[in-house]
Amino acid sequence: MLHALGFHHEHGRPDRDDYIDILWQNVIPGMEHAFQKYSWNEVTAFGVAYNTKSIMHYDNYAFSNEGQPTILVKVCTQSNCIKNEFKLNTININYTTIQIILLCVHHS
């Protein structure tokens, strides 16, 4: 549903390297595209901070080759470590962001 609204994966943000490392050597060959990083010309964060707990962020072992981690959080604290929390809440989705997108679509 969020892809249909125009959301990209959180780990595809241009500023992701400030928050996570992609361990390319652990990614299943042929699945590298799943970790594509976009430019600010292609996406916007609407001023919302990077969120490793977003429902739009892969877990540490996504597309893992031989069970090794593919994503490591650079500074892991209790509030920002990746968890597989597949529920919609205010941590996962910033409703202000959705409102901004809908207003932009409505006024275009």
Biotite code that builds the C-alpha atoms (Angstrom):
import biotite.structure as struc

atoms = struc.array([
    struc.Atom([0.000, 0.000, 0.000], chain_id="A", res_id=1, res_name="MET", atom_name="CA", element="C"),
    struc.Atom([2.743, 2.483, 0.862], chain_id="A", res_id=2, res_name="LEU", atom_name="CA", element="C"),
    struc.Atom([4.506, 1.846, -2.444], chain_id="A", res_id=3, res_name="HIS", atom_name="CA", element="C"),
    struc.Atom([1.236, 2.772, -4.158], chain_id="A", res_id=4, res_name="ALA", atom_name="CA", element="C"),
    struc.Atom([1.279, 6.082, -2.255], chain_id="A", res_id=5, res_name="LEU", atom_name="CA", element="C"),
    struc.Atom([4.742, 6.797, -3.608], chain_id="A", res_id=6, res_name="GLY", atom_name="CA", element="C"),
    struc.Atom([6.843, 5.744, -0.624], chain_id="A", res_id=7, res_name="PHE", atom_name="CA", element="C"),
    struc.Atom([10.238, 4.182, -1.239], chain_id="A", res_id=8, res_name="HIS", atom_name="CA", element="C"),
    struc.Atom([12.090, 1.993, 1.219], chain_id="A", res_id=9, res_name="HIS", atom_name="CA", element="C"),
    struc.Atom([13.635, 3.975, 4.067], chain_id="A", res_id=10, res_name="GLU", atom_name="CA", element="C"),
    struc.Atom([17.044, 2.393, 3.448], chain_id="A", res_id=11, res_name="HIS", atom_name="CA", element="C"),
    struc.Atom([16.935, 3.823, -0.090], chain_id="A", res_id=12, res_name="GLY", atom_name="CA", element="C"),
    struc.Atom([17.166, 7.407, 1.180], chain_id="A", res_id=13, res_name="ARG", atom_name="CA", element="C"),
    struc.Atom([20.155, 9.441, 0.001], chain_id="A", res_id=14, res_name="PRO", atom_name="CA", element="C"),
    struc.Atom([21.256, 10.002, 3.615], chain_id="A", res_id=15, res_name="ASP", atom_name="CA", element="C"),
    struc.Atom([21.134, 6.319, 4.589], chain_id="A", res_id=16, res_name="ARG", atom_name="CA", element="C"),
    struc.Atom([24.930, 6.026, 4.780], chain_id="A", res_id=17, res_name="ASP", atom_name="CA", element="C"),
    struc.Atom([24.825, 8.361, 7.789], chain_id="A", res_id=18, res_name="ASP", atom_name="CA", element="C"),
    struc.Atom([22.730, 5.778, 9.666], chain_id="A", res_id=19, res_name="TYR", atom_name="CA", element="C"),
    struc.Atom([23.370, 2.300, 8.250], chain_id="A", res_id=20, res_name="ILE", atom_name="CA", element="C"),
    struc.Atom([25.920, 0.262, 6.346], chain_id="A", res_id=21, res_name="ASP", atom_name="CA", element="C"),
    struc.Atom([24.886, -2.114, 3.576], chain_id="A", res_id=22, res_name="ILE", atom_name="CA", element="C"),
    struc.Atom([27.046, -5.237, 3.729], chain_id="A", res_id=23, res_name="LEU", atom_name="CA", element="C"),
    struc.Atom([27.109, -5.925, -0.006], chain_id="A", res_id=24, res_name="TRP", atom_name="CA", element="C"),
    struc.Atom([29.184, -9.086, 0.393], chain_id="A", res_id=25, res_name="GLN", atom_name="CA", element="C"),
    struc.Atom([26.279, -10.641, 2.330], chain_id="A", res_id=26, res_name="ASN", atom_name="CA", element="C"),
    struc.Atom([23.538, -9.787, -0.190], chain_id="A", res_id=27, res_name="VAL", atom_name="CA", element="C"),
    struc.Atom([22.235, -12.631, -2.342], chain_id="A", res_id=28, res_name="ILE", atom_name="CA", element="C"),
    struc.Atom([23.729, -12.177, -5.826], chain_id="A", res_id=29, res_name="PRO", atom_name="CA", element="C"),
    struc.Atom([21.174, -10.540, -8.092], chain_id="A", res_id=30, res_name="GLY", atom_name="CA", element="C"),
    struc.Atom([19.306, -8.852, -5.220], chain_id="A", res_id=31, res_name="MET", atom_name="CA", element="C"),
    struc.Atom([21.534, -5.783, -4.964], chain_id="A", res_id=32, res_name="GLU", atom_name="CA", element="C"),
    struc.Atom([18.749, -3.680, -6.528], chain_id="A", res_id=33, res_name="HIS", atom_name="CA", element="C"),
    struc.Atom([16.711, -4.149, -3.327], chain_id="A", res_id=34, res_name="ALA", atom_name="CA", element="C"),
    struc.Atom([19.205, -1.822, -1.617], chain_id="A", res_id=35, res_name="PHE", atom_name="CA", element="C"),
    struc.Atom([19.185, 0.889, -4.282], chain_id="A", res_id=36, res_name="GLN", atom_name="CA", element="C"),
    struc.Atom([19.969, 4.346, -2.951], chain_id="A", res_id=37, res_name="LYS", atom_name="CA", element="C"),
    struc.Atom([18.084, 7.253, -4.502], chain_id="A", res_id=38, res_name="TYR", atom_name="CA", element="C"),
    struc.Atom([19.215, 10.845, -4.953], chain_id="A", res_id=39, res_name="SER", atom_name="CA", element="C"),
    struc.Atom([17.431, 13.851, -3.453], chain_id="A", res_id=40, res_name="TRP", atom_name="CA", element="C"),
    struc.Atom([16.322, 14.630, -7.034], chain_id="A", res_id=41, res_name="ASN", atom_name="CA", element="C"),
    struc.Atom([14.339, 11.373, -7.021], chain_id="A", res_id=42, res_name="GLU", atom_name="CA", element="C"),
    struc.Atom([12.913, 11.306, -3.482], chain_id="A", res_id=43, res_name="VAL", atom_name="CA", element="C"),
    struc.Atom([12.116, 13.547, -0.550], chain_id="A", res_id=44, res_name="THR", atom_name="CA", element="C"),
    struc.Atom([11.971, 12.856, 3.162], chain_id="A", res_id=45, res_name="ALA", atom_name="CA", element="C"),
    struc.Atom([9.617, 15.799, 3.795], chain_id="A", res_id=46, res_name="PHE", atom_name="CA", element="C"),
    struc.Atom([11.894, 16.785, 6.666], chain_id="A", res_id=47, res_name="GLY", atom_name="CA", element="C"),
    struc.Atom([11.214, 13.528, 8.518], chain_id="A", res_id=48, res_name="VAL", atom_name="CA", element="C"),
    struc.Atom([14.172, 11.976, 10.338], chain_id="A", res_id=49, res_name="ALA", atom_name="CA", element="C"),
    struc.Atom([15.657, 8.655, 9.185], chain_id="A", res_id=50, res_name="TYR", atom_name="CA", element="C"),
    struc.Atom([13.764, 5.808, 10.858], chain_id="A", res_id=51, res_name="ASN", atom_name="CA", element="C"),
    struc.Atom([15.317, 2.341, 11.126], chain_id="A", res_id=52, res_name="THR", atom_name="CA", element="C"),
    struc.Atom([12.085, 1.044, 12.688], chain_id="A", res_id=53, res_name="LYS", atom_name="CA", element="C"),
    struc.Atom([9.960, 2.124, 9.747], chain_id="A", res_id=54, res_name="SER", atom_name="CA", element="C"),
    struc.Atom([7.726, -0.500, 8.192], chain_id="A", res_id=55, res_name="ILE", atom_name="CA", element="C"),
    struc.Atom([9.462, 0.601, 4.972], chain_id="A", res_id=56, res_name="MET", atom_name="CA", element="C"),
    struc.Atom([12.930, -0.405, 6.249], chain_id="A", res_id=57, res_name="HIS", atom_name="CA", element="C"),
    struc.Atom([14.280, -3.905, 5.670], chain_id="A", res_id=58, res_name="TYR", atom_name="CA", element="C"),
    struc.Atom([15.455, -5.891, 8.649], chain_id="A", res_id=59, res_name="ASP", atom_name="CA", element="C"),
    struc.Atom([19.121, -6.682, 9.276], chain_id="A", res_id=60, res_name="ASN", atom_name="CA", element="C"),
    struc.Atom([18.997, -9.973, 7.360], chain_id="A", res_id=61, res_name="TYR", atom_name="CA", element="C"),
    struc.Atom([16.922, -9.022, 4.322], chain_id="A", res_id=62, res_name="ALA", atom_name="CA", element="C"),
    struc.Atom([18.074, -10.884, 1.185], chain_id="A", res_id=63, res_name="PHE", atom_name="CA", element="C"),
    struc.Atom([20.858, -12.454, 3.221], chain_id="A", res_id=64, res_name="SER", atom_name="CA", element="C"),
    struc.Atom([23.412, -14.736, 1.668], chain_id="A", res_id=65, res_name="ASN", atom_name="CA", element="C"),
    struc.Atom([24.068, -17.631, 4.075], chain_id="A", res_id=66, res_name="GLU", atom_name="CA", element="C"),
    struc.Atom([22.370, -16.017, 7.080], chain_id="A", res_id=67, res_name="GLY", atom_name="CA", element="C"),
    struc.Atom([24.769, -13.090, 7.435], chain_id="A", res_id=68, res_name="GLN", atom_name="CA", element="C"),
    struc.Atom([23.463, -9.548, 8.122], chain_id="A", res_id=69, res_name="PRO", atom_name="CA", element="C"),
    struc.Atom([22.962, -7.271, 5.143], chain_id="A", res_id=70, res_name="THR", atom_name="CA", element="C"),
    struc.Atom([22.244, -4.069, 7.094], chain_id="A", res_id=71, res_name="ILE", atom_name="CA", element="C"),
    struc.Atom([24.049, -2.768, 10.153], chain_id="A", res_id=72, res_name="LEU", atom_name="CA", element="C"),
    struc.Atom([22.903, 0.275, 12.106], chain_id="A", res_id=73, res_name="VAL", atom_name="CA", element="C"),
    struc.Atom([25.912, 2.546, 12.677], chain_id="A", res_id=74, res_name="LYS", atom_name="CA", element="C"),
    struc.Atom([24.889, 3.693, 16.156], chain_id="A", res_id=75, res_name="VAL", atom_name="CA", element="C"),
    struc.Atom([22.501, 1.183, 17.663], chain_id="A", res_id=76, res_name="CYS", atom_name="CA", element="C"),
    struc.Atom([20.465, 2.408, 20.610], chain_id="A", res_id=77, res_name="THR", atom_name="CA", element="C"),
    struc.Atom([17.250, 1.031, 22.049], chain_id="A", res_id=78, res_name="GLN", atom_name="CA", element="C"),
    struc.Atom([15.279, 3.655, 20.140], chain_id="A", res_id=79, res_name="SER", atom_name="CA", element="C"),
    struc.Atom([16.783, 3.151, 16.674], chain_id="A", res_id=80, res_name="ASN", atom_name="CA", element="C"),
    struc.Atom([17.757, -0.507, 16.235], chain_id="A", res_id=81, res_name="CYS", atom_name="CA", element="C"),
    struc.Atom([15.992, -2.300, 13.434], chain_id="A", res_id=82, res_name="ILE", atom_name="CA", element="C"),
    struc.Atom([13.125, -4.498, 14.529], chain_id="A", res_id=83, res_name="LYS", atom_name="CA", element="C"),
    struc.Atom([10.646, -6.456, 12.472], chain_id="A", res_id=84, res_name="ASN", atom_name="CA", element="C"),
    struc.Atom([7.619, -4.535, 13.696], chain_id="A", res_id=85, res_name="GLU", atom_name="CA", element="C"),
    struc.Atom([5.143, -5.031, 10.900], chain_id="A", res_id=86, res_name="PHE", atom_name="CA", element="C"),
    struc.Atom([2.408, -2.914, 12.371], chain_id="A", res_id=87, res_name="LYS", atom_name="CA", element="C"),
    struc.Atom([1.271, 0.536, 11.432], chain_id="A", res_id=88, res_name="LEU", atom_name="CA", element="C"),
    struc.Atom([1.827, 3.124, 14.119], chain_id="A", res_id=89, res_name="ASN", atom_name="CA", element="C"),
    struc.Atom([3.153, 6.652, 14.458], chain_id="A", res_id=90, res_name="THR", atom_name="CA", element="C"),
    struc.Atom([6.729, 5.366, 14.655], chain_id="A", res_id=91, res_name="ILE", atom_name="CA", element="C"),
    struc.Atom([6.399, 3.539, 11.346], chain_id="A", res_id=92, res_name="ASN", atom_name="CA", element="C"),
    struc.Atom([4.410, 6.110, 9.420], chain_id="A", res_id=93, res_name="ILE", atom_name="CA", element="C"),
    struc.Atom([4.551, 9.818, 9.910], chain_id="A", res_id=94, res_name="ASN", atom_name="CA", element="C"),
    struc.Atom([1.006, 10.939, 9.221], chain_id="A", res_id=95, res_name="TYR", atom_name="CA", element="C"),
    struc.Atom([2.196, 14.475, 8.557], chain_id="A", res_id=96, res_name="THR", atom_name="CA", element="C"),
    struc.Atom([4.218, 13.110, 5.644], chain_id="A", res_id=97, res_name="THR", atom_name="CA", element="C"),
    struc.Atom([1.165, 11.385, 4.214], chain_id="A", res_id=98, res_name="ILE", atom_name="CA", element="C"),
    struc.Atom([-0.864, 14.573, 4.612], chain_id="A", res_id=99, res_name="GLN", atom_name="CA", element="C"),
    struc.Atom([1.826, 16.553, 2.776], chain_id="A", res_id=100, res_name="ILE", atom_name="CA", element="C"),
    struc.Atom([1.824, 14.051, -0.083], chain_id="A", res_id=101, res_name="ILE", atom_name="CA", element="C"),
    struc.Atom([-1.955, 14.084, -0.347], chain_id="A", res_id=102, res_name="LEU", atom_name="CA", element="C"),
    struc.Atom([-2.019, 17.887, -0.327], chain_id="A", res_id=103, res_name="LEU", atom_name="CA", element="C"),
    struc.Atom([0.609, 17.964, -3.086], chain_id="A", res_id=104, res_name="CYS", atom_name="CA", element="C"),
    struc.Atom([-1.388, 15.514, -5.199], chain_id="A", res_id=105, res_name="VAL", atom_name="CA", element="C"),
    struc.Atom([-4.634, 17.384, -4.532], chain_id="A", res_id=106, res_name="HIS", atom_name="CA", element="C"),
    struc.Atom([-3.154, 20.737, -5.560], chain_id="A", res_id=107, res_name="HIS", atom_name="CA", element="C"),
    struc.Atom([-1.242, 19.542, -8.631], chain_id="A", res_id=108, res_name="SER", atom_name="CA", element="C"),
])
